[in-house]
Amino acid sequence: MKNFSLLLGLFAFAFLPEINAQMAAKSPYASTLSTSETAVLAINDWSIYADMDSRTYFIDFEQLAVNVNEVLVIDAEGNVVWQEEVYDLPVNSIYELDFSAYKSGQYTIELQAFTGVIRKQVVHSSKS
């Protein structure tokens, strides 16, 4: 019986990474793959929300299913206009993105994690 437990433990240890990868692939947070083979992760409506009076977007890290490493803001032409590493922030942080200095237009807020990327398209109006 002792040998069986040892054998079972070795089996689980050897195949655990494959089992976890398969379970992650079936996760509701893993949706599609982008052209760069990075998993695009789903978010709920309250993970990234806006206060249009102050032209600020808030990212609630506690609502996300991943730990975010970096926050980027990308303009419509694909240029990164803001980038900050946030891996050292607590998981219950609310991160603020101030859009008041940006021109009107369409932007992408991109949250990068080890397991994938979260993207949210936003339309910013610089008029008050």
Sequence and secondary structure as in RCSB ss.txt:
>XXXX:A:sequence
MKNFSLLLGLFAFAFLPEINAQMAAKSPYASTLSTSETAVLAINDWSIYADMDSRTYFIDFEQLAVNVNEVLVID
AEGNVVWQEEVYDLPVNSIYELDFSAYKSGQYTIELQAFTGVIRKQVVHSSKS
>XXXX:A:secstr
 HHHHHHHHHHHHHHHHHHHHHHHHTSTTEEEE TTS EEE   TTTEEEETTTTEEEEEGGGSSS EEEEEEEE
TTS EEEEEE TTS TT EEEEE TTS SEEEEEEEEETTEEEEEEEEE    
